[in-house]
Structure formats: structure tokens, C-alpha cells
Amino acid sequence: MALAWNAGWVNALAGSNPASSARSVRGRASWRPVVPEARTGAAQPEFRKFGVAGTLLSIAFACGVIIAVSHVVNGSFVAPIYDVVANLVSFTCACAASLLLNHLLAATFAAIAIACWLFLAARTYRARRTPRP
């Protein structure tokens, strides 16, 4: 707390919370917090709205799509049942979370991966139904 006090953080937080007991020690009665541009409603470039988390989500799901598509293209690949279930659950949760966060690109990649894994689930089902020689 002493470090925050010396750095002036307590003064910066004094006006941000009406219930706070922090008071300005420098005697500035007209102190007003600096509002970042994101909170003022000013237009921002789309990549700044998306943020680092959205970018990382999109990259992760794009890699998942590449893996799923490569499994689909490989006609002889039959995924184990646990692999199909785990990937369907994980990409469904990822798609839902991305939609809740309004990260549409990441949600789109996750939805494509879900479609690929549903195709692989059908292939696995057909392979399990046919008798083995």
C-alpha cells in the first residue's frame, strides 16, 4: 500500500469510487479521473476492439480448423470416439464463449471446426458399424 501511495495511485483512485475512503492529499479539489478513449465511446479501429485475447483465440481456432480439415481430407483417418467427443465439446464451448465475448471471427473458426468434427464423427460411426475383416 505504501508503494501505491508513493506512486500516486491512491490519489488517482480517490474519485473513481464514491464509497472509497481515499482522499486526495495534494489538495486538488477539482481532480477528475482520466477516462480512456475506449470508455468515451469514441470510434476505434476494429483491431483495437478485438484485442489480444480475440486475436489469440482466432489463431488457436484457425489452427484447430487446419487440423480438423486435414483429418477430413485424409480419407483413411478414423478418429477414436474419445477424440471426436473431446473435440466436439471443446470447440462447442469455444464457439459459445467467443459468441458471448462478441469475437465473431474466433466463433466462425470454432464453428467450422465443429462441422469438420461432426463429419469425422459420422465417418467414425460408419467405420465402427462395418464388420472388420
C-alpha positions as CSV (number, residue, x, y, z in Angstrom):
1,M,0.0,0.0,0.0
2,A,2.9,2.3,0.8
3,L,4.3,1.8,-2.7
4,A,0.9,2.6,-4.3
5,W,0.6,5.7,-2.1
6,N,4.0,6.9,-3.1
7,A,3.3,6.3,-6.8
8,G,0.2,8.4,-6.5
9,W,-2.2,5.5,-7.3
10,V,-4.3,6.3,-4.2
11,N,-4.7,9.8,-5.4
12,A,-5.7,8.5,-8.9
13,L,-8.3,6.2,-7.4
14,A,-9.7,8.8,-5.0
15,G,-12.5,10.0,-7.3
16,S,-13.2,6.7,-9.0
17,N,-15.3,5.1,-6.2
18,P,-17.8,7.1,-4.3
19,A,-17.6,4.7,-1.4
20,S,-13.8,4.9,-1.2
21,S,-12.2,6.4,1.8
22,A,-9.2,7.5,-0.2
23,R,-8.8,11.3,-0.3
24,S,-6.5,13.5,-2.3
25,V,-3.5,14.5,-0.2
26,R,-2.3,17.1,-2.7
27,G,-5.3,19.4,-2.1
28,R,-6.6,19.2,-5.6
29,A,-10.4,19.7,-5.2
30,S,-11.1,19.6,-8.9
31,W,-9.3,16.4,-9.6
32,R,-11.0,14.3,-12.3
33,P,-10.1,10.8,-13.4
34,V,-8.7,10.5,-16.9
35,V,-11.2,8.5,-19.0
36,P,-9.6,6.2,-21.6
37,E,-10.7,6.6,-25.1
38,A,-12.4,3.2,-25.0
39,R,-14.9,4.3,-22.3
40,T,-15.9,7.6,-24.0
41,G,-17.5,5.8,-26.9
42,A,-15.1,7.2,-29.5
43,A,-14.6,5.2,-32.6
44,Q,-11.7,2.8,-32.5
45,P,-10.1,0.7,-35.2
46,E,-11.5,-2.8,-35.3
47,F,-8.2,-4.5,-34.4
48,R,-8.1,-2.5,-31.1
49,K,-11.7,-3.6,-30.2
50,F,-10.8,-7.2,-30.9
51,G,-7.8,-7.1,-28.6
52,V,-5.0,-9.6,-27.9
53,A,-7.4,-12.2,-26.4
54,G,-9.5,-12.2,-29.5
55,T,-6.5,-12.4,-31.8
56,L,-5.1,-15.4,-29.8
57,L,-8.5,-17.1,-29.9
58,S,-8.7,-16.7,-33.6
59,I,-5.2,-18.1,-34.2
60,A,-5.9,-21.0,-31.9
61,F,-9.2,-21.9,-33.6
62,A,-7.7,-21.4,-37.0
63,C,-5.1,-24.0,-36.1
64,G,-7.9,-26.3,-34.9
65,V,-9.6,-25.8,-38.2
66,I,-6.4,-26.7,-40.1
67,I,-6.1,-29.9,-38.1
68,A,-9.7,-30.8,-38.5
69,V,-9.7,-30.2,-42.2
70,S,-6.5,-32.2,-42.7
71,H,-8.3,-35.1,-40.9
72,V,-11.3,-34.8,-43.2
73,V,-9.1,-34.7,-46.3
74,N,-7.2,-37.8,-45.1
75,G,-9.9,-40.3,-46.2
76,S,-8.3,-43.2,-44.3
77,F,-8.3,-41.4,-41.0
78,V,-10.9,-42.7,-38.5
79,A,-10.8,-40.7,-35.3
80,P,-11.2,-42.5,-32.0
81,I,-14.5,-41.9,-30.3
82,Y,-12.9,-40.1,-27.3
83,D,-11.1,-37.8,-29.7
84,V,-14.4,-36.9,-31.5
85,V,-16.3,-36.3,-28.3
86,A,-13.5,-34.2,-26.7
87,N,-13.1,-32.0,-29.8
88,L,-16.8,-31.5,-30.2
89,V,-17.2,-30.5,-26.6
90,S,-14.2,-28.2,-26.6
91,F,-15.0,-26.4,-29.9
92,T,-18.7,-26.0,-28.9
93,C,-17.6,-24.4,-25.7
94,A,-15.1,-22.2,-27.5
95,C,-17.7,-21.2,-30.1
96,A,-20.2,-20.3,-27.3
97,A,-17.6,-18.3,-25.3
98,S,-16.5,-16.5,-28.4
99,L,-20.0,-15.5,-29.2
100,L,-20.6,-14.3,-25.7
101,L,-17.4,-12.2,-26.0
102,N,-18.6,-11.0,-29.4
103,H,-15.5,-12.4,-31.1
104,L,-17.2,-13.3,-34.3
105,L,-14.0,-14.4,-36.2
106,A,-13.0,-16.8,-33.5
107,A,-16.6,-18.1,-33.3
108,T,-16.6,-18.7,-37.0
109,F,-13.4,-20.7,-36.9
110,A,-14.7,-22.8,-34.0
111,A,-18.0,-23.4,-35.9
112,I,-16.0,-24.6,-38.9
113,A,-14.1,-27.0,-36.7
114,I,-17.3,-28.2,-35.2
115,A,-18.6,-29.0,-38.7
116,C,-15.4,-30.9,-39.5
117,W,-15.6,-32.9,-36.3
118,L,-19.3,-33.8,-37.0
119,F,-18.2,-35.1,-40.4
120,L,-15.4,-37.1,-38.7
121,A,-17.9,-38.4,-36.1
122,A,-20.1,-39.7,-39.0
123,R,-17.0,-41.3,-40.6
124,T,-16.1,-42.9,-37.2
125,Y,-19.7,-44.2,-36.7
126,R,-19.7,-45.8,-40.2
127,A,-16.3,-47.4,-39.6
128,R,-17.4,-48.9,-36.3
129,R,-20.6,-50.3,-37.8
130,T,-19.0,-52.2,-40.6
131,P,-17.5,-55.5,-39.6
132,R,-13.8,-55.8,-39.6
133,P,-12.2,-58.5,-41.8
